[in-house]
Amino acid sequence: CLSTSLEGEVVSGEEETKAEAEEEAQAAKVKPVMSSPLFDPMGLKSVVKSANLVTNSYGVRIISINVVAAVPADPDLMNSLAQGAVAAAEAQKYETVARGRASAAQIEATGAAEANIISAKGDAAAELLRAEGARKAADLVSGNDLAVKTQLIDKTGAAIQGAKATMFFGADATNLGSVMAQTAVATMADK
C-alpha cells in the first residue's frame, strides 16, 4: 500500500517548460541523505517523467508526486524498513554530535593558540622593557665607581641568596657580609 499525492495541471500539447527543466537540474544537484529510496527526490522525478509519458496524451502534465506514507504488505519488510530508518536516524544523530564536538575542539584550540600568542607578545614586551630599564640603569651607574661597587655587592648578594652552596672569599661563611662590605669600602677609600 503506497499513499501518494499528485500535483498537476492541464496543458495543451506536449510542451515541457524551462521551469521543469530547471527543477530537474536542481534536483540532480541536491543529493540529500535518505533513509529510504521511496523518498528519494531523483527517483520521484523519474516517476513523474514516466507518468507524464502517459498523461500528456490526455493533456495533463504531472508536476510532482509526493510520497505521504508507505506501508508494505509484508510485515517483515515493514520491520526491516523501520529498523533501517531508526539506524539511519541514529547514525545521523551521532554524526551531528561528532561534528559538533570537533567544531568545539577546534574553537577551543584556536582560542588557546590566540591566548598563547597574546601571552608571548606580552612576555616579549615585558622583557624588552626590563632590558631597556637595566641598560638605562647601567648607563647611570657606570659613571660613578661607588655606584658600580654597590651594584656589584647587590648583584652578588642576590645571586647567592637562597643558594644551596657555600661560597668562601678568603674568610668563613659567617663573616661573608662584612668581608664584601669591607673590601668595597677599602677599595673606594683608596681612590
Summary of the structure (lengths in Angstrom):
residues: 191
radius of gyration: 43.6
end to end distance: 115.8
largest distance: 126.5
contacts: 389
relative contact order: 0.07
helix: 70%
strand: 10%
